[in-house]
C-alpha cells in the first residue's frame, strides 16, 4: 500500500467520523508492524491489522484490546455493502 492510499483511507475515516476511541492504539506503517512482530518475545498481541491499516496495541490492557478489536469488527460490518 502506498502512503497516499493510506492517507486517503485515514482521511475517509476522519470524514465519516470513524475515529477509534482507543487513542493508545496508534496507527503505524506495515514495516513498523513487521519490526514489532519480529521483536515480540512476550507472546502478547503487539499489532492489529484491519483493512490494510496497522495499529500498535502494546499500550492496551486485555479488556481494551478486546473492545478495540470488537470496534474494528463492527466498523467492517457496518462498512460492508449489502448484496442480494
PETA-V601185 format. One record per pair of residues at least 12 apart in sequence whose C-alpha atoms are under 10 Angstrom apart, sorted by the first residue. I is the first residue (numbers start at 0). GAP is how many residues later the second one is. Records with the same first field share a line. If there is no record, write none. Layout:
I: GAP  GAP
This chain:
0: 28  29  51  52
2: 26
4: 47
5: 23  46  47
8: 42  43  44
9: 17  43
17: 57
19: 48  51  52  55
20: 46  47  50
21: 35  38  42  43  45  46  49
22: 34  36  37
23: 31  32  33  34  35  36  40
24: 21  22  23  29  30  31  32  33  34  35  39  40  43
25: 21  28  29  30  31  32  33
26: 20  21  22  26  27  28  29  30
27: 19  20  21  25  26  27  28
28: 23  24  25  26  27
29: 19  22  23  24  25
30: 23
31: 15  22  23  24
32: 13  14  15  16  20  21  22  23
33: 13  20
35: 20  22
43: 13  14  18
44: 12  13  15  17  20
45: 12  13  14  19
47: 17  20  21  24
48: 20  23
49: 19  22  23  25  26
50: 21  25
